[in-house]
Amino acid sequence: MKARTKSLFHFTKSLETLCAILEEGFWPRYCHEYIGWISIDTEFIAIPMVCFCDIPFSRLSEHADFYGKFGIGMTQKW
């Protein structure tokens, strides 16, 4: 079994959110990252990101069970 596909997927728990993505595009959320190992004055920064997965089709069901039943897939080239 291939560990990855040639597609990227983004899942959400809400049909409303999926429709908003289709109408307006992806809106990043801020992910707090620890950077205390760098010798600067702050320990955390917030980085805007949108998460995608490249799991095989055979595992999409278990992934959707956790992240949400509504999803969009696109090619990695996108």
N, C-alpha and C positions, 0 to 999 in steps of 0.2 A: 504494500500500500504506500502511495506517495505521502510524504509528510506535509506537503503543501499543494496548493492549486495555483493556477495562473490568474486567479481572481482574488480580489480583496473584498471583504464583507464588513458592514457596519450594522450592528443590531441595536434596537431600542425597544422599550416596553410599551410604547404608545403609538397607535396609528396616527394620532395628531402630530407627534414629533416627526414621524416618517414623512408625512405630507408636507410639513414645514421644511424639511431637508430638501425635498423635491422642488418646492417652490422658491426657497431662499438660499439653498446651499448649506453646507456644513458650518456650524458655529462652534468654535473651539471652547472647551472648558479649561480651567486652569488646574494644572497638576502641581502640587507642592513637591519640590525636589530638595533633598538634603544636600547641601554643598559645604558643610562644616569642615570637611577634609581639605578644602582649599583655604589657605590662610588669608581670608578677607574678613570684613566686619560683620557679615551676616551668615546665618546657618542654613537658611531656606530661601529659595526663590520660587516664584510661580511661573510656570511655562505653559502657554496656551497650546493645546493639542486636541486632535480628534483621533480616536483609536480605531484601528482596522485589524482584521485577522485574515490570515491566509491558510486556514485549516482545510482539510479535505472535505468534500461534499458528504462523505459518510459520517463525519462528526459534527455537521452543522446542527443537527437536532439537539444534541446535548449542550452545545454552545448557546443555542437560542433559549434553551430552558433556563439558563442562568442570566443571560444579558437581555433577553426580550424576544418575543416571537415575530417582531416586525424588523425587516432588514432590507438592505440594499447591497447589491453586488456590482462590482465593476472590474474591468481589467486592471492588471498591475500597471500597464502603460499609462492609464488614466492618471 
